[in-house]
Amino acid sequence: MLNMDFAQTVFMDTDKINWIASPMSGVYRKPLAREEAERGHATSLVRYEAGSVFRPHPHPLGEEILVLNGVFSDEKGDFKAGSYFRNPPGSSHAPHSRDGCFLLVKLHQFQVSDLNQIYIDTPNIWSSQKSEVVPLYEFGAERVWFVRIQNGEDILSELDLATSVELFIISGQAEYEDLQMASGAWLREPSFRLDHWVVPSNCFIWLKSGHF
């Protein structure tokens, strides 16, 4: 088990984590939270080398993917950097990457009644230079956004955040309490305090609220 106590704050600087080979050749992972070695709840960074193929596999409680770099593919299409999609419980696929890719992947974390299939192509915010928010998904109390913060603007105060917050810094820098966070930082906070959040300059994040 890794980081499975959801009542605890978890922060990981993923640049300091080593890549671990997966069961499939050319596919590597940095585990951030994991229930079992190859089953159950898992949050990971995943890297596909060019030409890598992962065996067909099911998702009993869903799969959530953010493409951070490169192009990720399966039988449903090709997904470039900035694409966000959710494969619901009971779905399956056979992923691969022709030229390689880098992903944030969350497995086995859907609410049981959440059966929505979601595909979002790279939105304009991915290359924007202004503060803005793009909603990616909402189900019950769970909400997911892209958030771009320029010049330290207090844009998070515009969101209806629950106390439980998970975020990944795609680019830029931010501070939370005594944590200095840069690109690649992952934070899971059960009691998020907006007044403890500071962006000194610019920051672009993937943000989830209301559900771990």
Disulfide bonds with the S-S distance in Angstrom:
none
